[in-house]
């Protein structure tokens, strides 16, 4: 009776404390971590951590800049996986990358549109440009890799991809950024 209730209560407290610790860790997660984890071969850990952090960020703060950055990181992770793929799934990985990048891009643009009086910082504009280039590359890669009946028409994906890459590179050029694709 009482002993089992006490044990049950302690286990619930422990589970709650572990969840709180994990959530604190996820809220502090730097979205740029994906690159090091991917370079070390920890794709699944990067995907799991970024997905959980994005879900929690969206739950707590909605469509925030950090949420957009976490989606960008997921897009970049899938983009890298598409280049490293040996399973024949690079088109699926490229499409997934494009979907995350598109959502990130839409959120960044909505955030900027909400406060038109505030001029975005150079860093914010470069992040927008990076997301545009990533989205464009992922779309173009998808168009080049797809076999069978595509989910997105190949010619449209390729043309949209070229347009987004060009727009992102234009922003970089305007800002004096020397980074290449």
N, C-alpha and C positions, 0 to 999 in steps of 0.2 A: 503494500500500500504506500505508506509515506516514503519509504526508501526508494521505491521505483518512481514515484512522482518527483522526488528530489533529483534523481538521476536524469529523468526526462527533462526537467527544467534546466539542469546544468548542460545537457546536450543541446538544448534549444538555444541557450545563451552562447555556447561555443559556436554553434552554426551561425548565429546572428553576428557575433564578433568576427568570424572568418569572412562573412559576406561584406561587412562594413570595411574590413581591411582590404579586401579585393577591390571593392568599389573605390576606396581612397586611392589605391594603386592605379586603377584604370583612369581615374580623373586626373592623375598626374602624368599619365603616359604621354611621352613626347611623340607626336605623330610621325616624326622623322626617323623613328627607330626601325621602321620597316627595312631600310636599306642595309643596315648592319646585320639584322637578323637574316635577311634574304641572302646577303653575301656569304654568310656563314652556313647557309643551307637550312635555316629554320623557317621555311615558308609557312608551315602549318601553325607554328607558334605565333608568327607575325600576324597571320590571318585571324587566328582566334583572338589574340589580344586586341587588335585593331577593331575587329567586329564588335567585341564586347564593349570596348571603350566608346565606339560610335553609338551603339545602342544606348548605353548609359548617358552619354552626353546629350543625345536627342531627348531622352526621357526627362532629364533634369533641365536642360537649357533650350530645347527645341532646335530649330535650324540656325545654329550659331556658326560663327567663323571657325571655331575649333571643330565642330561637326563637319563642316565642309573640308577642313584640312585632313581629318581622319578618313573621309571618303576619298580624298585625293591620294592619300597614302595607300588605301586599298586598291585604287586604280593602278597606281605605280607598281604595287606588288604583283598584281595580275599581269600587268604589262611585262614585267621582268620574267614572270613565269612563262609567258607565251614565247619569249625568246629562248628560254632554256628548255622548253618542252621537247620531250622525246616520245611522247605517247600518241601523237597525232591529234591532240586536242588544242593546238595553238589558236585555232579560230574561235573556239569557245572561250578560251582565256582572254583573247583580244576583245571579244564582245563584252565579257564581264568587266574588263578594264574600262571599256568605253562607257558602259552603263554607270559605273561608279564615278567616272570623270564627269559625265554629263550631269549627274545629280549634284556633284560638288560645284560645278560651274554654274548651274542654275541657282543654287543657294548663294554663292558669292555675288552673282548679279542681282538677286533679290535684296541682299543686304545693302549693296551699293545703291539700289533704286529707292530703298526706304528712306535713306538720308542723303538726298541729292545735294544738300547744302554743304555736306562734309566731303572734302576732297580726299580720295583714298591715298594712303601713304605709298611711297615707292615700293615697299615690301609687299603691300597688299596688291598693287598692280602687277608686280612680278609673279606673285602666287596665282593671280588670275591668268596671266600669260602662260605660266607653266601648266596650269590645268587645261587651258585651250590647246596647247601643243600636245599634251598627253592624250586628250580626247581625240584630237585629230589623228595622231599617230595610231591610236588603238583602232579607230574606225578604218583607216587606210589599211592597216595590217589585217584586220578582219576581212576586208574586201579582197585582199590578195590571197588569203589563206583558205577561205571558205570553199567547201566542196559540197555538191548536192544542192538542195534547195535552201538558200540562205534565209535567215530570220529577217534580215534587212537587205534590200536589193543592193548588190555589189556596186553598181555604178553610183548610186546615191551615197552609199557609205564612203566610197573613195573620194567623190567630189566634195562631200561635207568634210571629210578628213582633211583634204588639201586646204579647204577654206579656213578651217579652225587653226591649222598649223600656221598658215600665212598670217592670220589675225594675231595669234600669239607672238609670232616673230616680229610683227610690226610694233606691238607694244614694247617688246624687249629692245628693239632698235630705238624707238622713241625715248626710252628711259636710259639708253647708253649701256645696256647690258650686253656683255660679250658672249654669254653662254650660247652654245649651239644646241641643236635639237637634242 
